[in-house]
Amino acid sequence: MSHFADVPDREHTFRTIFEAVYPDVIRFLQRRTHPDNVEDVAAESLLVVWRRLDELPQLRDDARAWVFGITRNVLLNTQRGEQRRQALGVRLADAAGDSSFDTTADLATSRVDLNTAWQLLSEVQQEALALAVFEDLSAPQAATVLGISPVAFRLRLSRARRALRLLLEHLPHHTRTPATAHGRTTTSS
């Protein structure tokens, strides 16, 4: 089949394009992203294809290129999201600066420790902390953003703070700052 005009219904059209391009999409992504991300990006890309199926070019080669374009955009969005999460970790370290540090080296070490701990938190924990600390949202406001109850958000935030505190306390001794070495953290509870 050289074009998709003869395909009878939406579901069959999608199945046909999926079978025609999925292996190519996987190879496309394997050359561009970490192996752990390939299946997720492919799935998200194909979800976009499903949503935009009415825009599918009729010629098979054009459709294949169209799917690659969607996949590329999804991959770029995923990478931008990862960069934002990493930048958020750095901003978290900047926001947690503590005036009790005697030297610039101690402050730098503290920021590295906090960034390391931030990276080890789950996305759910990072999001709860970010909404409370950076966006300065109340529990009801943050709960609305996440589509959960305020009580559920408070519980999620409490667990995220506890996880961050534990991570900071258990970093290797040589990377801990004076604040974490004495059982204190540079985050507010």
N, C-alpha and C positions, 0 to 999 in steps of 0.2 A: 504494500500500500504506500503510495508516494504522497498522499495527502489525507487529511482527516475529515473531509467533507462527507464521506460515505458512512461515517460512524453514526449509529442510530440514536444513542442517548448519551447524556452527560457522564453517567457512571462508566459506560463502555468506552467513551472517549478518554476518560482519565486512565482507566486500566490500560488502554492501548498505548497512550503516551508514557505511562509509568514503565511498562514493559520495554518500550523502545529506548528510553533514556536513562533509566535508573543505574545500570552499570557504568554508563558514561559519566553520570553525575558523581558517583562514588569515586571514580578515577580522577575526575576534575578536582574534587575536594581533597583527595589524598595528596595531591601535589601542592596544595595550598594551605593546609591547616594540620594541626596535631591530630594523630590517629584517634585520640579519644573524642574529638569533636566531629568527626566525619559523619557518623550516622545521625547525630542530632541535627546538624546543619542540613543534611539531605532530607530528613523528615520535615523540618520546618520549611524548606524550599518547596517540597512537594505539596505541603499544605497551602502555600501561597499559589502554586499552580492550580490546585483545586478551586480555590476562591476566585481566581482570575481566568478560569477555563473558557469563559466566553471570549476572551481576548486571544486565544490560541491561534497562531497562524495556521493556515490550512496545509501548507507544504511541510512535509516531514522535516527537511533540513532547516527550514525557518523556525519550526516549532522547537527543534533541538537547541538551536541558538537562543531562542527566547527563554527556554528553561535554564540554560547556562547563565543568561543574564540575571534571571531571578535568583539563581543559586549564588552568583557572585554578590548580589546586593544583600542577600541574607547573611553571607559570610562576612561582608564588610560591617554590617550591623552588629553581628556577634563580636567581631574584633573590637569595634568601638565600645560596645558594652563592657568588654573585658578591660579595655583601657580606662574606662570611667571607674570601674571597680578598683583598679589599681591606684588610680589618682585619688579616689576617695580614701583609700588606706593611707596615702601620703598626707592628704589633708587632715585626716584623723590624727596622725602623728603631729602635724603642725599645731592643731588645735589643742593638743594635750600638753603643750610645752609647760614646764613647771619651773618657777623662778627659784626653787630651792637648789637647783643644780649649780655646782661651783664652776664647772668648766664647759666650754663648747663641746669637748669630746663627750662628756656625760650626756649632754643634751642630744647630740648626734646618736649616741648609743641608745638612748631612750626612744628616739624616733624609729630607729632600725628595729628595736624590739617590738614596738607597738605595730609597726608595719608588718613584721613577721607574724605576730599574733593575729592581726587582722586578716591576713591571707589564709590563715588556718581556720577561720570561722566559716561556717556555712553561709550561703547566700541569704538564707532566711535570717540568720543572726546579724549579718552585715546590714541588711535592709532595716531591721528593727532599730539597730543602733543609729543608723544614718538618719532615719526619720525623726528620732528623738533628739539627736545631738546636732546634726547639720541643718535639718529643716526646721528644728525647734517646734515640732508638732506635739500637741497634747495627745494623750492616749486615745480619746475619741476621734480626733482628727486623723491620726496615724491609722487607726482601725478602719476608718472610712476608706483611706487610700488602699489598704490591703484587702478590704472586703471581709473583715472579721469583726468580732465584738471588741469593745474596749477592754473587757476583762481578758480576752484571749491575747490582745496586744500587750497588755501589762505583763502577762505571764511570759510571752515570747521575749519581751524586752528584758525582763528579769533573768531569764535563762541566757540570753545573749551576753548580758553584763557579767554574769557568773562565769560563762565560758571564756570570755576575754580575760577576766581576772585570773582564772586558772591557767590559761595559756601564758600569761605574763609571769606568773609565779613559777612556772615549770620550764621556762626557757633555760638553755644551758647556762651554768653559773658565770662563765666568762663573758656572756653577753648581757647579763642583767645589770640594770642601773641601780644606783643607791636607793631609789624609791621602791623598786620591786624587790631588792635584796632584803629589805626590812619588812616585807609583807604588805606594803602599800602599793597601790597601782596609780597610774597617772590618769585614770578615768574616774569620773564621778559615779557613785552608785546611786 
